[in-house]
Each structure stands twice: as C-alpha cells, then as structure tokens.
C-alpha cells in the first residue's frame, strides 16, 4: 500500500495515519482539501515527498469539490485551495512545488478537474520511480558489513513508496549486503523509534534503536561507517534543512571522519535560495517537547522551544544523493546540473 493515494471508486484522498504507528495501522480518508491541509499540519502524513503528493491530491480534491460552473470561478477556487495547502507547513519545499505544478496544470488544461487528478497521480508515480533510482545510486556508497546511522524517518512512510535515505538502505539489503542500522529515536515526535524501526523490522533488516544523544558515542568509537539522512529543503549551495538534530550529527560525523550523505530528490532542491539561512524553519507547538503521548514529562507551566528542522551547512556534507546520481562539491555548480539533467 502506498502512503498517499487516490481512491478512484470513492473520489477521496487516503493516507496511512502515521500518528498511530507502530501500535495501529489505519488509513485515513479525506473528501475535503481543507482536511488534507490539516492532515499535513497535524502530521497524519509527513516527509517532504509524501507531503508533496498529498498536496497534489489535495488540489485535485479541491477541483472536484468546487461548485464552480465556469473556468474563472474554478480557477479562483483553486487559488484559495493553493493558499490553504501552502500554509500547512513552511519548510518542506515539495509542498509548494506540488501546488505550483497543479496551478500550472489548471492554467493549461481544457478539463481542469480531470487534468489535476491526472497530474496528482503523475506526481505520486514519479516519486516512486525517483526514489528507486536514488536508492540504487546511494547503495553504491554502502559496503558489505557497514553500520549506517540514520535519523528521523525517510522510508516508504515519508514518501509515496520506497523512501529516500531508508530507500538506500533497503536497496543495499536487497543486494545482499550485510548491513546494520543505528536508528536515532528522533525526539520530540520519535519518528525513528516509531516509524523507521517499524519499517526496518517489517523488512527484516538488522538494527538497534539508540537515544539521539548516543550517536556521538557510536561515531567517536568507530562504530559508524556512514550517516544517511533525508532533506526537506536543500539550498543552491548544498545547505540542507532536515529534521531537528541533523546539524549536530553532521558536525560530529565531520569531527570523526564519518561520511555524511543527505538523500535528496531534485524536487527538494530549491535553487532559488542561495543558502540555508533563507529556508523558513517551522516551529511547532511546545506541547510536543513538554509531553510524550499526552503525558507531561516536565514541570507544569514552563516554556519550551520546538523547531522542527535545522540547517546543516554544506561544509559538513560529503555528498548529496539524487536521482541523477551522487553530487559532490562544489554544490553550487553540481546541484544545478543535477536539477537541469532531470527536467
């Protein structure tokens, strides 16, 4: 089952509800684009590629919902939907990218409703194919016997199917390489403990769950061969915005001579931003830090900060895995070449 998909019989968007894993497997259904936007904000669906696909289907749903009888009115309704979806989460560039792609499809189409559904399906199908290509490019970096440190969740759940950084791990395992994964728990929402561990267990890939703060120990003592992470937005110079805690991993990896590779579809590369300081960083509700699964873990009445992402400067990045191949410095030149090669 795909993480995000269109139910052609019911005319609805469906998503695996990632808030419930690993305890329950439930597929949520949406017949209103505003509910899709809430699902993105509330992390029913998460991971940049999956968010992009959800936004694409959200735009298709908005077209189906609209009661407009003429083209100008329908286009106005779609602009309202686009604004609502774009506001759901600011950091992942795939969201705005997918919405922009749907807006363009609407402008060019004779039958807008049919065109947007077709384009949304194309976005989803392309994501799966792109992920597979990235996976096998990235698997070339993995040697038999490697221990891989992984942060957050970048598998099938973070995409339409297959995955980005976890996709590389899946491909290496499929090739028969004897690998082991150290899985950061990834506070505060525990995407590593809940989602990555679940995906690795389902595929029978050996792993150990570790506390986020243990990663430095394993790198300093020579127990990590490579670090693989995802990216929600990558600037033109190779600065990478990813789940909070990624920057710290990259610095420690550099200090200990451990290669650090983000795995990044070119749709996540934002050439319009010169560097990572220009990437908007989402700050989520403090309750995610102050409590775990609804139970308070801190004194009542205190404040907390909860940035969902951080930016890793490109000087800490060994290379960036894309569907066009592995990109190495200078990133300003080679990332642009990678993006242009797939357009």
SVG drawing of the C-alpha trace seen along z (x, -y; Angstrom):
<svg xmlns="http://www.w3.org/2000/svg" viewBox="-22 -34 60 45">
<polyline fill="none" stroke="black" stroke-width="0.4" points="0.0,0.0 1.2,-3.5 1.5,-6.1 -0.7,-8.6 -3.1,-7.6 -6.4,-8.5 -9.4,-6.2 -10.9,-6.2 -14.1,-4.5 -14.9,-7.0 -13.2,-10.1 -11.2,-10.7 -7.6,-11.0 -6.3,-8.3 -3.2,-8.3 -1.6,-6.0 -2.1,-7.8 1.5,-8.0 0.5,-9.3 -0.8,-5.9 2.1,-3.7 3.6,-1.3 0.6,-0.5 -2.2,-0.7 -2.3,-0.7 -5.1,-2.9 -5.8,-4.5 -7.4,-8.0 -9.8,-9.2 -10.4,-12.8 -13.1,-14.3 -12.2,-18.0 -9.0,-19.8 -9.0,-21.7 -8.9,-18.4 -5.9,-17.4 -4.2,-20.6 -4.9,-19.8 -3.6,-16.3 -0.3,-17.8 -0.1,-20.2 -1.0,-17.6 1.4,-15.1 -1.0,-12.4 1.3,-12.5 4.9,-13.7 8.1,-13.6 8.7,-16.0 7.9,-13.8 4.7,-12.4 3.6,-15.9 4.1,-17.0 2.0,-14.1 -0.7,-14.8 -0.8,-18.5 -1.1,-17.4 -4.1,-15.2 -5.4,-18.0 -5.5,-20.3 -7.2,-17.6 -9.8,-17.2 -10.3,-21.0 -11.2,-20.9 -13.6,-18.1 -15.2,-19.9 -15.7,-23.2 -19.2,-24.0 -17.9,-26.4 -19.8,-26.3 -17.2,-28.4 -13.5,-28.4 -12.6,-31.7 -14.6,-30.8 -13.0,-27.3 -9.5,-28.9 -10.3,-31.3 -11.4,-28.4 -8.1,-26.6 -6.1,-29.7 -7.9,-29.6 -7.1,-26.0 -3.5,-26.6 -3.1,-29.2 -4.6,-26.9 -2.4,-24.0 0.8,-26.1 0.2,-27.4 0.1,-23.9 3.9,-23.5 6.5,-26.0 9.8,-24.1 9.3,-21.2 9.7,-22.7 7.8,-19.7 4.5,-21.1 4.8,-24.4 6.4,-22.6 3.4,-20.3 0.9,-23.1 2.6,-25.2 2.7,-22.2 -1.1,-21.8 -1.7,-25.5 0.2,-25.3 -1.7,-22.2 -5.0,-24.1 -3.9,-27.0 -3.1,-24.8 -6.0,-22.3 -9.2,-22.3 -10.8,-19.9 -9.3,-21.3 -10.8,-18.7 -9.5,-15.7 -6.1,-17.3 -5.5,-18.0 -6.3,-14.4 -4.1,-13.1 -1.2,-15.4 -1.6,-14.4 -1.3,-10.8 1.8,-11.7 3.4,-13.4 2.8,-10.3 4.0,-7.8 7.1,-9.9 8.0,-9.9 8.2,-6.2 10.4,-5.9 12.7,-8.7 13.1,-7.1 14.1,-3.8 16.7,-5.5 18.1,-7.3 18.2,-4.2 20.5,-2.3 22.7,-5.3 23.1,-5.6 23.5,-1.9 26.9,-2.2 28.1,-4.1 27.3,-1.2 29.9,1.6 29.2,5.1 29.4,5.1 28.7,1.4 26.9,-0.1 24.7,-3.0 23.5,-5.8 20.0,-7.1 18.0,-10.0 14.2,-10.5 12.1,-8.5 12.9,-8.6 11.3,-5.4 8.2,-4.5 6.2,-6.3 8.0,-9.6 7.4,-9.3 4.7,-7.8 6.6,-4.5 10.1,-3.1 11.9,-6.1 14.9,-8.3 17.7,-7.6 16.0,-4.5 15.4,-3.6 19.2,-3.4 19.3,-1.0 16.5,1.1 18.4,1.3 21.7,2.3 19.9,5.0 18.2,6.2 21.6,6.5 22.6,8.9 25.0,6.6 25.3,7.4 24.4,4.1 23.3,2.9 21.4,-0.3 21.6,-2.5 18.3,-4.3 18.1,-7.6 14.9,-7.8 14.3,-11.4 12.7,-13.4 10.3,-15.0 7.9,-13.0 10.0,-9.8 9.8,-9.2 12.9,-7.0 11.6,-4.9 8.1,-4.6 8.4,-4.7 11.9,-3.8 12.1,-0.9 8.8,0.3 9.8,0.2 13.2,1.9 11.5,4.6 8.9,5.2 11.8,5.8 13.9,7.9 16.9,5.5 19.1,5.7 19.1,2.5 19.4,1.1 17.4,-1.8 19.5,-4.4 18.8,-7.6 19.5,-10.7 22.3,-11.7 24.1,-8.4 25.0,-9.0 28.2,-10.8 29.4,-7.9 29.0,-5.4 30.8,-7.7 33.7,-8.5 34.3,-4.8 34.4,-3.9 31.1,-2.0 29.5,-4.0 30.7,-3.8 28.3,-6.3 25.5,-8.7 22.4,-8.8 19.6,-11.4 16.9,-13.0 16.2,-16.6 13.0,-18.7 14.7,-21.5 18.2,-21.9 19.6,-25.3 21.5,-26.0 24.8,-25.9 24.2,-22.5 23.0,-23.6 20.4,-21.1 17.3,-21.7 16.3,-18.4 14.7,-17.1 16.0,-18.8 19.2,-17.1 20.6,-16.6 23.1,-19.5 24.5,-18.0 25.0,-14.7 26.8,-16.3 29.2,-18.2 30.1,-15.1 30.4,-13.0 32.9,-15.5 34.9,-15.6 35.2,-11.8 35.8,-11.3 32.4,-9.6 30.9,-10.3 27.6,-12.3 25.2,-12.0 21.7,-13.5 19.5,-11.6 17.5,-14.2 15.1,-14.1 15.8,-17.1 12.3,-18.3 13.6,-19.1 16.4,-21.2 15.5,-24.9 17.8,-26.7 16.0,-30.0 17.6,-30.1 21.3,-30.9 21.9,-29.4 20.2,-27.6 19.8,-30.8 16.9,-31.7 15.0,-28.4 12.0,-29.0 12.2,-26.8 8.8,-25.6 8.4,-25.9 5.8,-23.6 3.7,-23.6 5.7,-23.4 3.5,-20.6 5.4,-18.2 8.5,-18.8 6.8,-19.0 4.9,-15.8 5.2,-12.3 2.0,-10.7 -0.1,-13.1 1.7,-12.5 3.7,-15.5 7.4,-15.0 8.2,-18.4 7.1,-20.8 3.8,-22.4 3.8,-25.9 7.3,-26.0 8.0,-27.2 9.7,-25.2 11.1,-25.7 10.3,-23.3 12.0,-24.0 11.0,-21.1 14.1,-21.4 17.7,-22.7 20.1,-23.6 23.3,-21.8 25.9,-24.0 27.3,-22.4 30.8,-22.2 29.7,-19.3 28.1,-17.4 30.2,-14.8 27.9,-14.4 24.2,-14.6 22.5,-11.5 19.9,-12.4 18.0,-10.5 20.6,-11.9 23.5,-10.4 25.7,-11.4 26.5,-15.1 29.8,-16.3 31.2,-19.8 31.2,-22.4 27.5,-22.0 26.5,-25.4 27.6,-24.0 26.8,-20.4 23.3,-20.7 22.2,-22.9 23.5,-20.4 21.6,-17.6 18.4,-19.5 18.7,-20.5 19.5,-17.0 16.1,-15.6 13.9,-18.5"/>
</svg>
